[in-house]
Amino acid sequence: MNQPILTAVLLAAGLILAIAAQRYGWRPSLRTTLLAAVGLRLAILAIAAVAEWQPVDFVQSFQPAGEAILRHEDPVLSTDGSWRFLPMIPYAYAATLAAGIPWEVGGRLVTVVADVILVILVGRLAGRDQEALRRFQYACCPLAVMVASIHGQVEPVSLVFLVGAYLAARSGRGPAAGILFGLALSAKSWPIVLLPVLLLMLTTWRQRLVALLASGAVPLLFFVTLPLGAGTPVSRLPEVVAMLRWVRPIVGEWGWTAWLTGGNWALEPTYATIGQALIYAVLIIVFWLWRRGDPVDLTSAMLLAFMVVTPRLGAQYLLWFVPFLIARPTRWSQTALAACALWAGLGYIYLTQFDHTGWAAHHSWWAMSSILVIPLLVLAMPWDRRSRPGSGTPQETAPRHIATAAT
């Protein structure tokens, strides 16, 4: 990536502003917050767009998926499975390409716009007393900026609909919650682990049933648009389903599998299978332990636990829990999120200064160093908030003394 020092300085400035906001009790206006969010993200996007290095999946997976839609071809089949998600995002990519926007800019605009909207929603998720502070802290979040503006990964799109679904569920709007959750699933499949949390937030079984049906109907709707919107032959839809369900057992990027592979990528079905079983078991345990807590705390706990035991991870996955941990921070959240930003930044900025040989040589220690981040994720879990003391609002039940997630 070009301009590594300037990029690092801009991201560090965001971190400092977020810390200062907590320390001095800043409550910036929505206009100020949005200016900070847009300015920081567009500055990093401008640097990333002209760089010689571009993320591999951004070029070899995301761009071909958008181009396939323009050619009226299936984005999964035409890319031989390098794109293995529903066509919602490729439709957006195709729109930017059709508008003549260079891919290096247009592909990232999709995620940057979603991340700016997410700034507002994080504030609402935090509650009225904390809204201005928390949305400003997310606006300055280095990890969010890197994922949206450097990597151009789809996580912000999925998260904007997921947080929107939580806000709708909190208001008792089951149909809206289900539709928004379905849109989150249509962008990426991982929010499915949080469906029980969404249903738990709704107060009646009728609302839960409606939300459940709506959350399944939206991805199904995108799937059935494939023959018309992408020219997918009806006879080949079963192939698309098979590719959507398949997950490559690539490990070695993070945590315990990085130490088993020496920090190198590897196709290890055994490790992947063990890790998948660990994820399911740990998520069930965490859901049970936090089932009486605030749903935002339950979500943070589940997603943090996921990161602790997962056998495979891209740096963009670390964004999953960030909106929730910023909205309701814990004593260790600031430290944990700063460590995540540092680790991800080494991958996005430092490792990209090398050619393929140099990258491979440095990747091993970087991947293995993730083991230092994992204990902080455990500490950042809301251990003292496994149940709500009464029926107060989230900001009332959160301890006043806790440090914020400054990244």
Disulfide bonds with the S-S distance in Angstrom:
none
